[in-house]
Amino acid sequence: MGSEGVERVEETAVTIQTDDTVTDVTTAVAPTSNGQAQEPSAPPPLDLTEPSLYINRELSHIEFNRRVLHQCSAAHPLLEQVKFLAIFNSNMDEFFMVRVSGLKQQVMLGITKSPPDGLTPREQLVAIHRTVTQLFSEANNYWKKTLHPQLAEAGVHVLNYDDLKPRPKQRLRDYFEREIFPVLTPLAFDPSHPFPHISNLSLNLAVMTRDPDTDETRFARIKVPSILPRLVPLKPLDPDELLPPAVQKFVWVEQVIAANLDRLFPGMEIVAAHPFRVTRNTDMEIQ
């Protein structure tokens, strides 16, 4: 229309190029009161202090380890899945030794200042606990329900000591006497003996005993030396127990030790024995 006082709407052709296609898009440009085309207004500037723009570093680290855990899938060979599960657990050990310990130190010092993502040290610890609890549950379930049965189908049997018959138990008893017993040192503690130092990531057994004469209970700690294999091979000796060459059987070393505690505490009743580890703070500040 050419008459004065009549507003016009002009169209502007814009070419948008993506990775695969070039698209022509026609956009309407709002008119001004005098009929001149008005450029579209610029978007408001970003507020770089907005926490939603940032991803927490610690939670991002956990998500990386989640992706490592999810490599335990049928897309990879069975042994590679076992390795990925081991890598996941090793990564989480390091995460707790460095990142979580650092956050706990901040909480102990009363630090409440938050990084750009807006989470205080205490809030980060809460979020980490919630996430890693779910991750460890997922990892344990995958081992018990998937990897462990598939390893057995492939001829690699990781057995529980309590499920063994008398003959295999006797062979493990002999192995304990010969290879394990000489390198074990139980450490008892009471008011006159301070709690022993637990080295970082070491495998230990917490043992509760009772004296049958006095009914007194005592607590002891046994460190499993790193020179011992974590999985003890169970080799057949009798001809009627011979296995196919591709079949291998193993028992956890801590279960073998727990089943033979009477050799370490003669005359005492074994009330309970539980394996445990301690993850120590290795976060070092360089000044």
C-alpha angles and dihedrals in degrees: 000000000000100000119115118249093032112118118227130208113210125202123222122201114223124189115214117193121198130176093275110020144030113223129191111216123187114211129189117239114208115239126234124229091265093052096256119136114256120216114238112262118256117251115260114268117264118257100229091195091066107116093211089070092066137067118219111249096222094048089047089054090053091051089054089055089048088059089050090052091049089059083078092092140115088267088080132053116267097254091048089055090054089051092050090051089052091048090051092053092045091050091050091051089055091045092056094043093054115016102032093041089052091053091049090053090053091051091049090052091051095245111163100166111122129213120240091283089066100236117131118219091260092049090050091053091051092050092046092051092050093049101042092046088061092044095051090047089052092048093049092048091050091052095047100039103031118014098038095052092042092051089052090051088052091052100261109118119189102192136193114238093228091059094058126104122240096265096055089044090055091051090052089048089056090047090050092052093047105038111014110033096061093058099045123100116184114207117202121195136195135146089300095045117055121224108277121245112263111212120225116280092351118148113240142171121225107209128193115198135181128210106228092206099051100018087230116152122217135188126220138175126217120194115212105223115236090230089073119086113249089222116047112210114234106213122188118238104178121074091234090058097051113134131208111271092250094055119092128179127200139178127201110258093225089058091052090051093046091052092054102043090121087077090056097042106033115191093013128111113237106226099176142341126195131177117229144166134207122219108207131202112265097165105128124192114215113211 
